[in-house]
């Protein structure tokens, strides 16, 4: 223990130095200014058809303190070609107007409300840019429920949300209005109207910020800051400068208060960025608010510092200095750039300047030591394949390791196959963004292991199966076997693609490699050692990476807790305060992002039942040990390892939350939620150790990929080549197995390159959907065959086809949580298959040893149908 303390102190020192300063986060540059030397406050701003539209607004002619405000109706359009930008004349609006809200849509810029010198408007219209004719076209939209100016709007999906604002010329008319307009209902005159939604429980406000962002569960609306007034404007006490933040969840219709902004940011500009950040790029405070008439041209302007809000950890951080603070304007996303056009820079003074803002990724050199560790580890995995290749004399060695592998290695291999790199990165990110609800699913594995040990594994050992789908031919027919094997092969091709592409995306923040380069590296190395060494190479590399991943995970957890304010007690208190240890939601909805307990239990049992009975990748391990007793030990080894691993990886996710809540300035806005753990590994862990853990993540992905390659090759040779005697010797089948392993690896790698998609919010959820779409039907076939004697080949095939159709429909046309897909597939296949079997002739084959009811052949012949 005395030796361990200095090590922990050293690690604490390593993670205590920030990896990027706030000033380095944003880069500002100027675009051509709006073609009006005064500029505008309160214009409608948006992007359509790759053009920036700035319409309307108000300003003060010079000298600004001697003239009254003037409203404008002009429309300007900024276009770009290559590296050049040019302003176009977009004509005029129907009236001079300013201080409304605006939202960019696929069809155009929706302009909402506003005012002029005489009245506040309830008009809503859309401006769209025709690039060919270089004209602005205007489309009328339904009017607001009441006049509104100085509000702000945002959009989630097809729905526009408007919050805050004032209904008259005075701030005393500020409201708690919250309205929505669903653009998908445009064809229906009755439905295409503004709807009044429940308002936030806080005070009235105008000049607030309204922005949408994902909070780890759902896309939500955030209402931030603003100003209100009660009483005559001549009294300073009449004004209230707000800093509060309110979050609205459209899925539940509920509001909740979040952490206050560090200062008032009224009339500011805000925009969502990445998967969970909101940038506030300008905004006024109460400082010098009552000194405008006194200071006049000596007013220094508004605070020149940007802010970043993180919706998951509910924290604020400085985002760096800004060249100018533009208020009463709208920040928009234009391609990869954030644009802040024109606006007010101090009382009565506008600017025509337009800024382009780029968000910089926090860089850290991976380092030579990490490179050496990474590639040494990866090459050692290839070395294992080369070593084992010498032992493979026939297909039994290649597919089943000759049946001589130790039970503990087979158990680690099952564990690693079920764990994979998706668990290593996906589960911590899920717990970081949400809570421990999904952990219940893993705790069902020991329960399903009972079925695997006493029911499934004995079936496969009894028939000496090389492929799990040999059982389907013995129980039903060869066509059912071929259907099952083909479905399994397709599943694992997509599984390889998903694992490699999503792991590549996650690791792109931990290494200098791009996601595509990571996919190629994982694929090529997996192809090398798996093609050479067969299942024995897969099992031994699985065993090695199990120890590396678990050991690295323990170290990462310790570092995270040590880096949290207050250490272990701070970690626990931060998690408790945000309900991060919650393990059950007691509602009944099957579609909620806050997944219900019954969905977890039912879904997990279905997934694990399918994996341990119908997945060749797992069943194949049952046959690699010397006897049934050793195979049972391997299953129990996996079940036992699952419990501490679940606690560890969910604990890492919660520790990530606590760490970045304590250190919000060290969280890079450019990363996705799934990249948060690899990001911590690369940027916060000591050199060398980071390389080893990154190598372990690569190896974990390779474990899953190599397992899929070997098991699909096994299925293809055993189910498609051997039954039709397509090879004339075992040596030919061995050559075919190696060739098919290589082919499956190439196809999976190419699909992985196609599937790279940085917009995916949760690789864990994506993987659940892939499992459900394929494994539900396969699990249903095995349950149908093993639990009934009445089911026949026709029923099995019909049940499988209907089940596949239902699975596709659930994915394509419903909001059912993907966690339920597998159980739905099992249920559909079983019910439809059994009912179809009842309507068709009874099976006439000998079912001895193939169902739970016929484990022993009864006296007098075949068993009665059940």
ChimeraX attribute file (.defattr): number of C-alpha atoms within 10 A of each C-alpha:
attribute: neighborCount
match mode: 1-to-1
recipient: residues
	/A:1	5
	/A:2	6
	/A:3	7
	/A:4	8
	/A:5	10
	/A:6	11
	/A:7	11
	/A:8	15
	/A:9	11
	/A:10	12
	/A:11	19
	/A:12	20
	/A:13	12
	/A:14	16
	/A:15	18
	/A:16	13
	/A:17	10
	/A:18	13
	/A:19	15
	/A:20	17
	/A:21	13
	/A:22	17
	/A:23	14
	/A:24	14
	/A:25	20
	/A:26	16
	/A:27	15
	/A:28	17
	/A:29	11
	/A:30	14
	/A:31	17
	/A:32	15
	/A:33	18
	/A:34	20
	/A:35	14
	/A:36	12
	/A:37	11
	/A:38	21
	/A:39	23
	/A:40	30
	/A:41	29
	/A:42	29
	/A:43	32
	/A:44	27
	/A:45	31
	/A:46	28
	/A:47	26
	/A:48	20
	/A:49	15
	/A:50	14
	/A:51	21
	/A:52	24
	/A:53	28
	/A:54	25
	/A:55	26
	/A:56	25
	/A:57	30
	/A:58	27
	/A:59	24
	/A:60	20
	/A:61	16
	/A:62	12
	/A:63	10
	/A:64	17
	/A:65	15
	/A:66	9
	/A:67	12
	/A:68	14
	/A:69	14
	/A:70	16
	/A:71	23
	/A:72	19
	/A:73	17
	/A:74	19
	/A:75	21
	/A:76	21
	/A:77	25
	/A:78	20
	/A:79	17
	/A:80	12
	/A:81	8
	/A:82	5
	/A:83	5
	/A:84	9
	/A:85	13
	/A:86	13
	/A:87	17
	/A:88	16
	/A:89	14
	/A:90	20
	/A:91	15
	/A:92	15
	/A:93	17
	/A:94	9
	/A:95	12
	/A:96	19
	/A:97	27
	/A:98	32
	/A:99	29
	/A:100	30
	/A:101	29
	/A:102	28
	/A:103	23
	/A:104	23
	/A:105	19
	/A:106	10
	/A:107	13
	/A:108	22
	/A:109	25
	/A:110	24
	/A:111	24
	/A:112	29
	/A:113	28
	/A:114	31
	/A:115	26
	/A:116	20
	/A:117	14
	/A:118	8
	/A:119	15
	/A:120	23
	/A:121	22
	/A:122	19
	/A:123	20
	/A:124	19
	/A:125	17
	/A:126	20
	/A:127	27
	/A:128	23
	/A:129	23
	/A:130	13
	/A:131	13
	/A:132	6
	/A:133	7
	/A:134	13
	/A:135	16
	/A:136	21
	/A:137	14
	/A:138	16
	/A:139	12
	/A:140	12
	/A:141	19
	/A:142	16
	/A:143	16
	/A:144	21
	/A:145	14
	/A:146	13
	/A:147	19
	/A:148	33
	/A:149	28
	/A:150	28
	/A:151	30
	/A:152	32
	/A:153	27
	/A:154	24
	/A:155	22
	/A:156	16
	/A:157	10
	/A:158	13
	/A:159	14
	/A:160	20
	/A:161	24
	/A:162	28
	/A:163	31
	/A:164	30
	/A:165	32
	/A:166	26
	/A:167	26
	/A:168	17
	/A:169	16
	/A:170	12
	/A:171	23
	/A:172	20
	/A:173	17
	/A:174	26
	/A:175	20
	/A:176	18
	/A:177	23
	/A:178	19
	/A:179	20
	/A:180	19
	/A:181	22
	/A:182	18
	/A:183	16
	/A:184	12
	/A:185	14
	/A:186	14
	/A:187	9
	/A:188	9
	/A:189	9
	/A:190	8
	/A:191	14
	/A:192	16
	/A:193	20
	/A:194	19
	/A:195	15
	/A:196	15
	/A:197	15
	/A:198	14
	/A:199	20
	/A:200	21
	/A:201	11
	/A:202	13
	/A:203	14
	/A:204	22
	/A:205	30
	/A:206	30
	/A:207	29
	/A:208	30
	/A:209	28
	/A:210	28
	/A:211	25
	/A:212	25
	/A:213	25
	/A:214	22
	/A:215	21
	/A:216	24
	/A:217	17
	/A:218	15
	/A:219	19
	/A:220	22
	/A:221	25
	/A:222	24
	/A:223	27
	/A:224	28
	/A:225	28
	/A:226	30
	/A:227	25
	/A:228	25
	/A:229	21
	/A:230	14
	/A:231	12
	/A:232	13
	/A:233	13
	/A:234	9
	/A:235	11
	/A:236	12
	/A:237	11
	/A:238	13
	/A:239	18
	/A:240	16
	/A:241	18
	/A:242	24
	/A:243	19
	/A:244	19
	/A:245	21
	/A:246	21
	/A:247	22
	/A:248	20
	/A:249	18
	/A:250	15
	/A:251	13
	/A:252	9
	/A:253	10
	/A:254	12
	/A:255	19
	/A:256	13
	/A:257	15
	/A:258	16
	/A:259	15
	/A:260	17
	/A:261	20
	/A:262	13
	/A:263	16
	/A:264	23
	/A:265	31
	/A:266	26
	/A:267	28
	/A:268	28
	/A:269	27
	/A:270	28
	/A:271	22
	/A:272	22
	/A:273	19
	/A:274	16
	/A:275	23
	/A:276	25
	/A:277	26
	/A:278	23
	/A:279	22
	/A:280	24
	/A:281	28
	/A:282	28
	/A:283	30
	/A:284	26
	/A:285	20
	/A:286	16
	/A:287	10
	/A:288	15
	/A:289	12
	/A:290	12
	/A:291	11
	/A:292	14
	/A:293	12
	/A:294	10
	/A:295	12
	/A:296	15
	/A:297	15
	/A:298	9
	/A:299	15
	/A:300	12
	/A:301	17
	/A:302	23
	/A:303	18
	/A:304	16
	/A:305	18
	/A:306	23
	/A:307	22
	/A:308	25
	/A:309	24
	/A:310	25
	/A:311	22
	/A:312	22
	/A:313	24
	/A:314	16
	/A:315	21
	/A:316	22
	/A:317	19
	/A:318	19
	/A:319	22
	/A:320	18
	/A:321	20
	/A:322	18
	/A:323	11
	/A:324	21
	/A:325	23
	/A:326	33
	/A:327	28
	/A:328	30
	/A:329	31
	/A:330	31
	/A:331	26
	/A:332	23
	/A:333	18
	/A:334	15
	/A:335	9
	/A:336	9
	/A:337	13
	/A:338	20
	/A:339	26
	/A:340	27
	/A:341	31
	/A:342	30
	/A:343	30
	/A:344	26
	/A:345	23
	/A:346	21
	/A:347	19
	/A:348	21
	/A:349	22
	/A:350	24
	/A:351	22
	/A:352	19
	/A:353	22
	/A:354	19
	/A:355	23
	/A:356	18
	/A:357	20
	/A:358	15
	/A:359	19
	/A:360	13
	/A:361	15
	/A:362	19
	/A:363	14
	/A:364	15
	/A:365	11
	/A:366	17
	/A:367	14
	/A:368	12
	/A:369	14
	/A:370	23
	/A:371	19
	/A:372	14
	/A:373	19
	/A:374	22
	/A:375	14
	/A:376	13
	/A:377	20
	/A:378	21
	/A:379	13
	/A:380	13
	/A:381	27
	/A:382	20
	/A:383	18
	/A:384	19
	/A:385	27
	/A:386	18
	/A:387	14
	/A:388	22
	/A:389	20
	/A:390	10
	/A:391	15
	/A:392	19
	/A:393	13
	/A:394	17
	/A:395	24
	/A:396	17
	/A:397	21
	/A:398	26
	/A:399	29
	/A:400	22
	/A:401	26
	/A:402	20
	/A:403	17
	/A:404	15
	/A:405	20
	/A:406	15
	/A:407	24
	/A:408	19
	/A:409	24
	/A:410	31
	/A:411	28
	/A:412	27
	/A:413	33
	/A:414	27
	/A:415	24
	/A:416	29
	/A:417	26
	/A:418	19
	/A:419	22
	/A:420	26
	/A:421	26
	/A:422	24
	/A:423	23
	/A:424	24
	/A:425	26
	/A:426	29
	/A:427	28
	/A:428	31
	/A:429	30
	/A:430	27
	/A:431	25
	/A:432	29
	/A:433	25
	/A:434	24
	/A:435	26
	/A:436	23
	/A:437	21
	/A:438	26
	/A:439	20
	/A:440	16
	/A:441	20
	/A:442	20
	/A:443	18
	/A:444	21
	/A:445	23
	/A:446	20
	/A:447	14
	/A:448	21
	/A:449	23
	/A:450	15
	/A:451	14
	/A:452	24
	/A:453	21
	/A:454	11
	/A:455	15
	/A:456	20
	/A:457	22
	/A:458	18
	/A:459	22
	/A:460	23
	/A:461	16
	/A:462	11
	/A:463	14
	/A:464	13
	/A:465	18
	/A:466	27
	/A:467	26
	/A:468	28
	/A:469	29
	/A:470	25
	/A:471	24
	/A:472	26
	/A:473	17
	/A:474	17
	/A:475	27
	/A:476	23
	/A:477	18
	/A:478	18
	/A:479	14
	/A:480	24
	/A:481	25
	/A:482	19
	/A:483	18
	/A:484	29
	/A:485	28
	/A:486	17
	/A:487	17
	/A:488	26
	/A:489	23
	/A:490	14
	/A:491	21
	/A:492	26
	/A:493	23
	/A:494	23
	/A:495	21
	/A:496	28
	/A:497	26
	/A:498	26
	/A:499	27
	/A:500	35
	/A:501	30
	/A:502	31
	/A:503	31
	/A:504	29
	/A:505	27
	/A:506	29
	/A:507	27
	/A:508	20
	/A:509	28
	/A:510	25
	/A:511	22
	/A:512	15
	/A:513	15
	/A:514	14
	/A:515	25
	/A:516	21
	/A:517	14
	/A:518	23
	/A:519	29
	/A:520	20
	/A:521	19
	/A:522	25
	/A:523	25
	/A:524	17
	/A:525	20
	/A:526	30
	/A:527	26
	/A:528	19
	/A:529	26
	/A:530	35
	/A:531	28
	/A:532	24
	/A:533	28
	/A:534	31
	/A:535	32
	/A:536	30
	/A:537	29
	/A:538	31
	/A:539	27
	/A:540	21
	/A:541	28
	/A:542	30
	/A:543	21
	/A:544	18
	/A:545	28
	/A:546	25
	/A:547	14
	/A:548	18
	/A:549	24
	/A:550	19
	/A:551	13
	/A:552	19
	/A:553	20
	/A:554	16
	/A:555	16
	/A:556	24
	/A:557	19
	/A:558	17
	/A:559	26
	/A:560	28
	/A:561	24
	/A:562	22
	/A:563	27
	/A:564	23
	/A:565	17
	/A:566	14
	/A:567	17
	/A:568	16
	/A:569	12
	/A:570	18
	/A:571	24
	/A:572	18
	/A:573	14
	/A:574	23
	/A:575	20
	/A:576	13
	/A:577	9
	/A:578	16
	/A:579	13
	/A:580	24
	/A:581	18
	/A:582	14
	/A:583	15
	/A:584	18
	/A:585	15
	/A:586	11
	/A:587	13
	/A:588	12
	/A:589	16
	/A:590	19
	/A:591	17
	/A:592	17
	/A:593	15
	/A:594	20
	/A:595	21
	/A:596	21
	/A:597	21
	/A:598	17
	/A:599	25
	/A:600	24
	/A:601	18
	/A:602	17
	/A:603	23
	/A:604	25
	/A:605	22
	/A:606	26
	/A:607	26
	/A:608	26
	/A:609	29
	/A:610	28
	/A:611	22
	/A:612	24
	/A:613	25
	/A:614	28
	/A:615	24
	/A:616	26
	/A:617	28
	/A:618	22
	/A:619	25
	/A:620	25
	/A:621	29
	/A:622	34
	/A:623	28
	/A:624	28
	/A:625	24
	/A:626	15
	/A:627	14
	/A:628	17
	/A:629	12
	/A:630	21
	/A:631	26
	/A:632	21
	/A:633	19
	/A:634	27
	/A:635	28
	/A:636	21
	/A:637	22
	/A:638	25
	/A:639	24
	/A:640	16
	/A:641	17
	/A:642	21
	/A:643	16
	/A:644	11
	/A:645	20
	/A:646	22
	/A:647	14
	/A:648	18
	/A:649	25
	/A:650	27
	/A:651	25
	/A:652	28
	/A:653	28
	/A:654	30
	/A:655	30
	/A:656	29
	/A:657	30
	/A:658	28
	/A:659	26
	/A:660	23
	/A:661	23
	/A:662	19
	/A:663	19
	/A:664	20
	/A:665	23
	/A:666	21
	/A:667	20
	/A:668	21
	/A:669	23
	/A:670	18
	/A:671	21
	/A:672	21
	/A:673	26
	/A:674	29
	/A:675	26
	/A:676	26
	/A:677	25
	/A:678	25
	/A:679	23
	/A:680	22
	/A:681	25
	/A:682	24
	/A:683	23
	/A:684	24
	/A:685	21
	/A:686	18
	/A:687	19
	/A:688	18
	/A:689	19
	/A:690	27
	/A:691	27
	/A:692	25
	/A:693	27
	/A:694	25
	/A:695	23
	/A:696	27
	/A:697	26
	/A:698	25
	/A:699	29
	/A:700	30
	/A:701	32
	/A:702	34
	/A:703	33
	/A:704	27
	/A:705	32
	/A:706	34
	/A:707	30
	/A:708	29
	/A:709	33
	/A:710	31
	/A:711	29
	/A:712	28
	/A:713	26
	/A:714	31
	/A:715	27
	/A:716	22
	/A:717	23
	/A:718	23
	/A:719	24
	/A:720	16
	/A:721	15
	/A:722	14
	/A:723	11
	/A:724	9
	/A:725	10
	/A:726	12
	/A:727	15
	/A:728	9
	/A:729	11
	/A:730	14
	/A:731	13
	/A:732	14
	/A:733	20
	/A:734	21
	/A:735	15
	/A:736	19
	/A:737	26
	/A:738	24
	/A:739	14
	/A:740	20
	/A:741	26
	/A:742	22
	/A:743	16
	/A:744	25
	/A:745	30
	/A:746	19
	/A:747	16
	/A:748	27
	/A:749	30
	/A:750	19
	/A:751	20
	/A:752	28
	/A:753	20
	/A:754	13
	/A:755	17
	/A:756	20
	/A:757	13
	/A:758	14
	/A:759	9
	/A:760	16
	/A:761	18
	/A:762	19
	/A:763	26
	/A:764	19
	/A:765	16
	/A:766	17
	/A:767	20
	/A:768	18
	/A:769	20
	/A:770	19
	/A:771	21
	/A:772	28
	/A:773	25
	/A:774	26
	/A:775	30
	/A:776	30
	/A:777	36
	/A:778	30
	/A:779	30
	/A:780	31
	/A:781	32
	/A:782	26
	/A:783	20
	/A:784	27
	/A:785	27
	/A:786	23
	/A:787	16
	/A:788	18
	/A:789	24
	/A:790	21
	/A:791	28
	/A:792	25
	/A:793	25
	/A:794	21
	/A:795	27
	/A:796	28
	/A:797	23
	/A:798	19
	/A:799	29
	/A:800	28
	/A:801	18
	/A:802	18
	/A:803	29
	/A:804	22
	/A:805	15
	/A:806	19
	/A:807	23
	/A:808	17
	/A:809	12
	/A:810	19
	/A:811	17
	/A:812	10
	/A:813	8
	/A:814	10
	/A:815	12
	/A:816	17
	/A:817	23
	/A:818	24
	/A:819	28
	/A:820	26
	/A:821	29
	/A:822	33
	/A:823	26
	/A:824	24
	/A:825	33
	/A:826	28
	/A:827	22
	/A:828	24
	/A:829	31
	/A:830	28
	/A:831	17
	/A:832	21
	/A:833	28
	/A:834	24
	/A:835	15
	/A:836	20
	/A:837	21
	/A:838	14
	/A:839	10
	/A:840	15
	/A:841	14
	/A:842	14
	/A:843	17
	/A:844	9
	/A:845	12
	/A:846	14
	/A:847	23
	/A:848	18
	/A:849	17
	/A:850	23
	/A:851	21
	/A:852	16
	/A:853	19
	/A:854	19
	/A:855	13
	/A:856	13
	/A:857	14
	/A:858	12
	/A:859	7
	/A:860	6
	/A:861	9
	/A:862	15
	/A:863	19
	/A:864	10
	/A:865	12
	/A:866	9
